[in-house]
């Protein structure tokens, strides 16, 4: 009798945590075959991409090789991109892998599953705004973050020559004042100071002009007022130009045009407003929302097929109050834990339990300058407001918790030691 095969598509934070736990529990004990599929060969925690984009984090040091990780944790890894799904045959099709020249490295292939988990995350939603796709950077993947970093370094170099400057100050426009936009804005000021200290440019942070543009009445619109107001004040201290209730209607080579006809000129443009699930999910024959999220029940099963599960940003899961689970890292982490238990129950022919989201609070990092946020206190949902060093410590612990989930205690402890040593041995930012 063949082992049941559980295929997880998407090696983001939730997907990697799920296959790690399934591999340890089922794969190593030969109770099931666990397979992870991802288009990339390595994993990096998505909330860190704004640090990769500014060079504060070297992705080469923090990325995790799926192939190496799979061997250590009892699952298999197959590199590929989901292109089609045959629910009747219980197979998924993987598109061919091409090299940089367009030559086929691996041909298209089919993969059988007994249970399929879709954990494909989300991408930025430009809402069809003209010019955005052609003229803006996105931060949905390490590759995009690296592309922004190279462009940023070249722009700083260009501005070191006064005759090549387009504006009095180097101008960066960020559309979307959610966590990514806010944290990127702060990191840019930190990066400019470090570039100046290393002699990479003769510009300092006073010659940087960051525009943070948000259509809502306030930045971080999904978070409590006390957090948004505190972050707003800190960003203004850094010098960020905050534009709220400002809707961008067009992007071009010179920057952005807003709904009232105002032009915001930029040297670098970033789009971080809104998210949607990958559009091809609406082509798989499963019920989806307008933003392509797969509709799932409380047990995280697709409404159309009990053998297909989805979670994280690519899934639309309604809570008991009728509101969808928010697209946040902590939600994906909690769903991965519930789905792990539900998959075990499925294999043992036991009833599944519904997912219940518990808000643990929110933390926003403002580079090394500060951090602001709140932690939820028990079932009463009272929040504990944090800022400064203690908030920074709690923010850093979020990444360590992710590392603990995918590596275990010993390797995470060793990683912390190595990270501490690297602070003395390596530059504080990636300069090449």
FIKOL-272453 format. One record per residue (C-alpha): residue number from 0; x, y, z. Coordinates in steps of 0.5 Angstrom, whole numbers, plus 2048, in hexadecimal, padded with zeros to 3 digits. Layout:
<vextors>
+-----+-----+-----+-----+
| num |  px |  py |  pz |
+-----+-----+-----+-----+
| NUM |   X |   Y |   Z |
...
+-----+-----+-----+-----+
</vextors>
This chain:
<vextors>
+-----+-----+-----+-----+
| num |  px |  py |  pz |
+-----+-----+-----+-----+
|   0 | 800 | 800 | 800 |
|   1 | 803 | 807 | 7FE |
|   2 | 804 | 80C | 803 |
|   3 | 7FF | 812 | 802 |
|   4 | 802 | 818 | 7FF |
|   5 | 801 | 81F | 802 |
|   6 | 803 | 825 | 7FD |
|   7 | 804 | 82C | 7FF |
|   8 | 805 | 831 | 7FA |
|   9 | 809 | 837 | 7FD |
|  10 | 80F | 838 | 801 |
|  11 | 80D | 83E | 805 |
|  12 | 80D | 83F | 80C |
|  13 | 807 | 83B | 80D |
|  14 | 808 | 836 | 808 |
|  15 | 80F | 834 | 80A |
|  16 | 80D | 834 | 811 |
|  17 | 807 | 82F | 80F |
|  18 | 80C | 82A | 80B |
|  19 | 811 | 82A | 811 |
|  20 | 80C | 828 | 816 |
|  21 | 809 | 823 | 811 |
|  22 | 810 | 820 | 80F |
|  23 | 812 | 81F | 816 |
|  24 | 80C | 81C | 818 |
|  25 | 80A | 818 | 812 |
|  26 | 80F | 818 | 80D |
|  27 | 815 | 816 | 812 |
|  28 | 811 | 810 | 814 |
|  29 | 80E | 80E | 80D |
|  30 | 807 | 80F | 80F |
|  31 | 806 | 814 | 809 |
|  32 | 80A | 817 | 803 |
|  33 | 80B | 81E | 804 |
|  34 | 80D | 823 | 7FE |
|  35 | 80E | 82A | 7FE |
|  36 | 80D | 82E | 7F7 |
|  37 | 810 | 835 | 7F6 |
|  38 | 813 | 839 | 7F0 |
|  39 | 819 | 83B | 7F4 |
|  40 | 81F | 837 | 7F7 |
|  41 | 81F | 83B | 7FD |
|  42 | 81A | 83E | 803 |
|  43 | 81B | 844 | 806 |
|  44 | 816 | 847 | 80B |
|  45 | 811 | 84C | 807 |
|  46 | 811 | 851 | 80D |
|  47 | 818 | 852 | 80C |
|  48 | 818 | 854 | 804 |
|  49 | 818 | 85C | 806 |
|  50 | 81F | 85A | 809 |
|  51 | 821 | 856 | 803 |
|  52 | 81F | 85C | 7FF |
|  53 | 824 | 861 | 803 |
|  54 | 829 | 85D | 804 |
|  55 | 829 | 85D | 80B |
|  56 | 828 | 855 | 80B |
|  57 | 82C | 851 | 806 |
|  58 | 827 | 84C | 803 |
|  59 | 82D | 847 | 802 |
|  60 | 82E | 846 | 809 |
|  61 | 827 | 845 | 80C |
|  62 | 824 | 841 | 806 |
|  63 | 822 | 83A | 807 |
|  64 | 824 | 835 | 802 |
|  65 | 81D | 831 | 801 |
|  66 | 821 | 82B | 7FE |
|  67 | 826 | 82A | 804 |
|  68 | 820 | 82C | 809 |
|  69 | 81C | 826 | 806 |
|  70 | 821 | 821 | 807 |
|  71 | 822 | 823 | 80F |
|  72 | 81B | 823 | 810 |
|  73 | 818 | 81D | 80D |
|  74 | 814 | 820 | 807 |
|  75 | 816 | 821 | 7FF |
|  76 | 817 | 827 | 7FB |
|  77 | 815 | 828 | 7F4 |
|  78 | 816 | 82F | 7F0 |
|  79 | 811 | 831 | 7EC |
|  80 | 80B | 836 | 7EB |
|  81 | 804 | 833 | 7EB |
|  82 | 801 | 834 | 7E4 |
|  83 | 7FA | 82F | 7E4 |
|  84 | 7F6 | 82B | 7E9 |
|  85 | 7F2 | 825 | 7E7 |
|  86 | 7EE | 823 | 7ED |
|  87 | 7EB | 81D | 7EA |
|  88 | 7F2 | 81A | 7E9 |
|  89 | 7F5 | 81D | 7EF |
|  90 | 7FB | 820 | 7EB |
|  91 | 7FE | 827 | 7EB |
|  92 | 802 | 829 | 7E5 |
|  93 | 808 | 82D | 7E6 |
|  94 | 80B | 831 | 7E1 |
|  95 | 812 | 830 | 7DE |
|  96 | 818 | 833 | 7E1 |
|  97 | 81C | 838 | 7DD |
|  98 | 823 | 83B | 7DD |
|  99 | 825 | 842 | 7DC |
| 100 | 825 | 841 | 7D5 |
| 101 | 81E | 83E | 7D4 |
| 102 | 821 | 837 | 7D3 |
| 103 | 81D | 831 | 7D7 |
| 104 | 821 | 82E | 7DD |
| 105 | 81B | 82A | 7DF |
| 106 | 815 | 829 | 7DB |
| 107 | 80E | 829 | 7DD |
| 108 | 80B | 823 | 7E1 |
| 109 | 805 | 821 | 7E5 |
| 110 | 805 | 81F | 7ED |
| 111 | 800 | 81B | 7F0 |
| 112 | 7FD | 81D | 7F7 |
| 113 | 7F8 | 819 | 7FC |
| 114 | 7F8 | 820 | 7FF |
| 115 | 7FA | 827 | 7FC |
| 116 | 7FB | 82D | 800 |
| 117 | 7FC | 834 | 7FD |
| 118 | 800 | 839 | 801 |
| 119 | 802 | 83E | 7FB |
| 120 | 802 | 844 | 7FF |
| 121 | 800 | 84B | 7FC |
| 122 | 803 | 850 | 7F7 |
| 123 | 802 | 857 | 7F7 |
| 124 | 7FB | 85A | 7F4 |
| 125 | 7FC | 860 | 7EF |
| 126 | 7F5 | 860 | 7EE |
| 127 | 7F6 | 861 | 7E6 |
| 128 | 7F9 | 868 | 7E8 |
| 129 | 7FC | 86A | 7E1 |
| 130 | 804 | 86A | 7E1 |
| 131 | 805 | 867 | 7E7 |
| 132 | 807 | 860 | 7E5 |
| 133 | 80C | 863 | 7E0 |
| 134 | 80F | 869 | 7E5 |
| 135 | 80F | 866 | 7EC |
| 136 | 813 | 861 | 7F0 |
| 137 | 80F | 85C | 7F4 |
| 138 | 811 | 858 | 7FA |
| 139 | 80E | 852 | 7F9 |
| 140 | 814 | 84D | 7F9 |
| 141 | 81B | 84D | 7FA |
| 142 | 81D | 84E | 7F3 |
| 143 | 818 | 854 | 7F3 |
| 144 | 81C | 857 | 7F9 |
| 145 | 823 | 856 | 7F6 |
| 146 | 820 | 85A | 7F0 |
| 147 | 81E | 860 | 7F4 |
| 148 | 825 | 85F | 7F8 |
| 149 | 829 | 860 | 7F2 |
| 150 | 825 | 865 | 7EF |
| 151 | 826 | 869 | 7F6 |
| 152 | 82D | 868 | 7F6 |
| 153 | 82E | 86B | 7EF |
| 154 | 829 | 871 | 7F0 |
| 155 | 82D | 873 | 7F6 |
| 156 | 834 | 872 | 7F2 |
| 157 | 831 | 877 | 7ED |
| 158 | 82F | 87C | 7F2 |
| 159 | 836 | 87C | 7F4 |
| 160 | 837 | 880 | 7EE |
| 161 | 834 | 887 | 7EF |
| 162 | 833 | 888 | 7E7 |
| 163 | 82F | 881 | 7E7 |
| 164 | 82A | 883 | 7EC |
| 165 | 823 | 883 | 7E9 |
| 166 | 820 | 886 | 7F0 |
| 167 | 823 | 88A | 7F5 |
| 168 | 822 | 884 | 7FA |
| 169 | 822 | 87D | 7F8 |
| 170 | 81B | 87B | 7F8 |
| 171 | 817 | 874 | 7F9 |
| 172 | 810 | 874 | 7F9 |
| 173 | 80C | 86E | 7FC |
| 174 | 805 | 86D | 7FB |
| 175 | 802 | 869 | 801 |
| 176 | 803 | 86A | 808 |
| 177 | 802 | 863 | 80B |
| 178 | 807 | 860 | 80E |
| 179 | 80C | 85F | 808 |
| 180 | 80B | 866 | 806 |
| 181 | 80C | 869 | 80D |
| 182 | 812 | 864 | 80F |
| 183 | 815 | 866 | 808 |
| 184 | 815 | 86D | 809 |
| 185 | 819 | 86D | 80F |
| 186 | 81E | 868 | 80D |
| 187 | 81F | 86D | 807 |
| 188 | 822 | 872 | 80C |
| 189 | 826 | 86D | 810 |
| 190 | 829 | 86A | 809 |
| 191 | 82B | 871 | 807 |
| 192 | 82E | 873 | 80D |
| 193 | 832 | 86C | 80D |
| 194 | 834 | 86D | 805 |
| 195 | 837 | 874 | 807 |
| 196 | 83B | 871 | 80D |
| 197 | 83E | 86C | 809 |
| 198 | 840 | 871 | 804 |
| 199 | 83B | 86E | 7FE |
| 200 | 838 | 875 | 7FD |
| 201 | 839 | 87C | 800 |
| 202 | 832 | 87D | 801 |
| 203 | 82F | 87D | 808 |
| 204 | 828 | 87B | 80A |
| 205 | 826 | 883 | 80A |
| 206 | 827 | 882 | 802 |
| 207 | 822 | 87D | 802 |
| 208 | 81A | 87E | 801 |
| 209 | 816 | 878 | 802 |
| 210 | 80E | 879 | 800 |
| 211 | 80A | 874 | 803 |
| 212 | 803 | 874 | 800 |
| 213 | 7FC | 871 | 803 |
| 214 | 7F5 | 871 | 800 |
| 215 | 7F2 | 870 | 807 |
| 216 | 7F2 | 876 | 80C |
| 217 | 7F8 | 873 | 810 |
| 218 | 7FE | 86F | 80F |
| 219 | 7FD | 868 | 812 |
| 220 | 7F6 | 868 | 811 |
| 221 | 7F5 | 861 | 813 |
| 222 | 7F8 | 862 | 81A |
| 223 | 7F5 | 866 | 820 |
| 224 | 7F6 | 86E | 820 |
| 225 | 7FB | 86E | 826 |
| 226 | 800 | 86A | 822 |
| 227 | 7FF | 86E | 81B |
| 228 | 7FF | 875 | 81F |
| 229 | 806 | 872 | 822 |
| 230 | 809 | 870 | 81C |
| 231 | 806 | 876 | 818 |
| 232 | 80A | 87B | 81D |
| 233 | 811 | 876 | 81D |
| 234 | 810 | 876 | 815 |
| 235 | 810 | 87E | 815 |
| 236 | 816 | 87F | 81A |
| 237 | 81A | 87B | 815 |
| 238 | 818 | 87F | 80F |
| 239 | 812 | 87B | 80B |
| 240 | 80D | 87F | 807 |
| 241 | 807 | 87C | 809 |
| 242 | 801 | 87C | 804 |
| 243 | 7FA | 879 | 807 |
| 244 | 7F4 | 87A | 803 |
| 245 | 7F8 | 87A | 7FD |
| 246 | 7F6 | 875 | 7F7 |
| 247 | 7FB | 874 | 7F2 |
| 248 | 7F8 | 873 | 7EB |
| 249 | 7FE | 873 | 7E6 |
| 250 | 805 | 871 | 7E7 |
| 251 | 80A | 873 | 7E2 |
| 252 | 812 | 874 | 7E1 |
| 253 | 812 | 87A | 7E5 |
| 254 | 80E | 878 | 7EB |
| 255 | 806 | 878 | 7ED |
| 256 | 800 | 87C | 7EB |
| 257 | 7FB | 87C | 7F0 |
| 258 | 7F3 | 87D | 7F0 |
| 259 | 7F3 | 884 | 7F1 |
| 260 | 7F8 | 885 | 7EB |
| 261 | 7FE | 886 | 7F0 |
| 262 | 805 | 883 | 7ED |
| 263 | 80A | 880 | 7F2 |
| 264 | 810 | 880 | 7EF |
| 265 | 815 | 87A | 7F0 |
| 266 | 81B | 877 | 7EF |
| 267 | 819 | 870 | 7F1 |
| 268 | 812 | 86D | 7F2 |
| 269 | 80F | 868 | 7F6 |
| 270 | 808 | 865 | 7F6 |
| 271 | 806 | 861 | 7FC |
| 272 | 7FF | 863 | 7FC |
| 273 | 7FA | 85D | 7FD |
| 274 | 7FB | 856 | 7FC |
| 275 | 7F8 | 850 | 7F8 |
| 276 | 7F9 | 849 | 7F7 |
| 277 | 7FC | 847 | 7F1 |
| 278 | 7F7 | 848 | 7EB |
| 279 | 7F8 | 841 | 7E8 |
| 280 | 7F5 | 83E | 7EE |
| 281 | 7EE | 840 | 7EB |
| 282 | 7F0 | 83B | 7E5 |
| 283 | 7F0 | 835 | 7E9 |
| 284 | 7E9 | 833 | 7E9 |
| 285 | 7E8 | 835 | 7F1 |
| 286 | 7E3 | 83A | 7F4 |
| 287 | 7E7 | 841 | 7F5 |
| 288 | 7E6 | 848 | 7F7 |
| 289 | 7E7 | 84E | 7F2 |
| 290 | 7EE | 84F | 7F5 |
| 291 | 7EF | 847 | 7F3 |
| 292 | 7EF | 845 | 7FA |
| 293 | 7ED | 83E | 7FA |
| 294 | 7E7 | 83D | 7FF |
| 295 | 7E7 | 838 | 804 |
| 296 | 7E3 | 836 | 80A |
| 297 | 7E5 | 836 | 811 |
| 298 | 7E9 | 830 | 811 |
| 299 | 7ED | 833 | 80B |
| 300 | 7EB | 82F | 806 |
| 301 | 7E9 | 831 | 7FF |
| 302 | 7E1 | 832 | 7FE |
| 303 | 7E2 | 82E | 7F8 |
| 304 | 7E6 | 828 | 7FA |
| 305 | 7E7 | 825 | 801 |
| 306 | 7EE | 822 | 7FF |
| 307 | 7F1 | 829 | 7FD |
| 308 | 7F2 | 82E | 803 |
| 309 | 7F5 | 835 | 803 |
| 310 | 7F7 | 83A | 808 |
| 311 | 7FB | 841 | 809 |
| 312 | 7FA | 847 | 804 |
| 313 | 7F8 | 843 | 7FE |
| 314 | 7F2 | 840 | 802 |
| 315 | 7EB | 844 | 804 |
| 316 | 7E9 | 841 | 80B |
| 317 | 7E3 | 844 | 80E |
| 318 | 7E3 | 845 | 816 |
| 319 | 7DD | 844 | 81A |
| 320 | 7DC | 84B | 81A |
| 321 | 7DB | 84B | 812 |
| 322 | 7E2 | 84F | 811 |
| 323 | 7E8 | 84B | 80D |
| 324 | 7EE | 849 | 811 |
| 325 | 7F3 | 84F | 810 |
| 326 | 7F9 | 84E | 80B |
| 327 | 7FE | 84E | 811 |
| 328 | 804 | 84A | 812 |
| 329 | 801 | 848 | 819 |
| 330 | 7FB | 845 | 816 |
| 331 | 7FF | 841 | 811 |
| 332 | 803 | 83E | 817 |
| 333 | 7FD | 83D | 81B |
| 334 | 7F9 | 839 | 814 |
| 335 | 7FF | 835 | 813 |
| 336 | 7FF | 832 | 81A |
| 337 | 7F7 | 831 | 819 |
| 338 | 7F8 | 82E | 813 |
| 339 | 7FE | 829 | 815 |
| 340 | 7F9 | 826 | 81A |
| 341 | 7F3 | 826 | 815 |
| 342 | 7F8 | 822 | 810 |
| 343 | 7FA | 81D | 816 |
| 344 | 7F2 | 81D | 817 |
| 345 | 7F1 | 81B | 810 |
| 346 | 7F6 | 816 | 810 |
| 347 | 7F3 | 813 | 816 |
| 348 | 7EC | 814 | 814 |
| 349 | 7EA | 818 | 819 |
| 350 | 7E6 | 81E | 819 |
| 351 | 7E9 | 825 | 817 |
| 352 | 7E9 | 82B | 81C |
| 353 | 7E7 | 832 | 819 |
| 354 | 7ED | 838 | 819 |
| 355 | 7EC | 83D | 81E |
| 356 | 7F0 | 843 | 81D |
| 357 | 7F3 | 847 | 823 |
| 358 | 7F6 | 84D | 823 |
| 359 | 7FD | 84E | 826 |
| 360 | 7FE | 855 | 825 |
| 361 | 802 | 859 | 820 |
| 362 | 809 | 85B | 820 |
| 363 | 80C | 860 | 81B |
| 364 | 814 | 861 | 81A |
| 365 | 817 | 868 | 818 |
| 366 | 81E | 865 | 816 |
| 367 | 822 | 866 | 81C |
| 368 | 81F | 86D | 81E |
| 369 | 819 | 86A | 822 |
| 370 | 813 | 865 | 822 |
| 371 | 80C | 866 | 824 |
| 372 | 807 | 861 | 825 |
| 373 | 802 | 85D | 82A |
| 374 | 801 | 856 | 82D |
| 375 | 7FA | 853 | 82E |
| 376 | 7F9 | 851 | 835 |
| 377 | 7F5 | 84B | 836 |
| 378 | 7EE | 849 | 834 |
| 379 | 7EC | 850 | 836 |
| 380 | 7F0 | 853 | 830 |
| 381 | 7F2 | 859 | 834 |
| 382 | 7F9 | 85B | 831 |
| 383 | 7FF | 85D | 834 |
| 384 | 803 | 863 | 830 |
| 385 | 80A | 862 | 82F |
| 386 | 80F | 867 | 82C |
| 387 | 817 | 868 | 82C |
| 388 | 81C | 863 | 82E |
| 389 | 817 | 85E | 831 |
| 390 | 812 | 85E | 82A |
| 391 | 819 | 85D | 826 |
| 392 | 81A | 857 | 82A |
| 393 | 813 | 854 | 829 |
| 394 | 814 | 856 | 822 |
| 395 | 81A | 852 | 821 |
| 396 | 817 | 84C | 825 |
| 397 | 812 | 84B | 81F |
| 398 | 817 | 849 | 81A |
| 399 | 81B | 844 | 820 |
| 400 | 814 | 841 | 821 |
| 401 | 814 | 83F | 819 |
| 402 | 81B | 83D | 819 |
| 403 | 819 | 838 | 81F |
| 404 | 813 | 836 | 81C |
| 405 | 817 | 834 | 816 |
| 406 | 81E | 832 | 819 |
| 407 | 81D | 830 | 820 |
| 408 | 820 | 833 | 826 |
| 409 | 827 | 831 | 825 |
| 410 | 828 | 833 | 81E |
| 411 | 824 | 83A | 820 |
| 412 | 829 | 83B | 826 |
| 413 | 82F | 83A | 822 |
| 414 | 82C | 83E | 81D |
| 415 | 82B | 844 | 822 |
| 416 | 833 | 843 | 824 |
| 417 | 835 | 843 | 81D |
| 418 | 831 | 84A | 81B |
| 419 | 834 | 84D | 821 |
| 420 | 83B | 84B | 81F |
| 421 | 839 | 84E | 818 |
| 422 | 838 | 855 | 81A |
| 423 | 83F | 855 | 81C |
| 424 | 842 | 852 | 816 |
| 425 | 83D | 855 | 810 |
| 426 | 83B | 85B | 80E |
| 427 | 834 | 85E | 811 |
| 428 | 831 | 85E | 80A |
| 429 | 832 | 85A | 803 |
| 430 | 836 | 85F | 7FF |
| 431 | 837 | 85B | 7F8 |
+-----+-----+-----+-----+
</vextors>
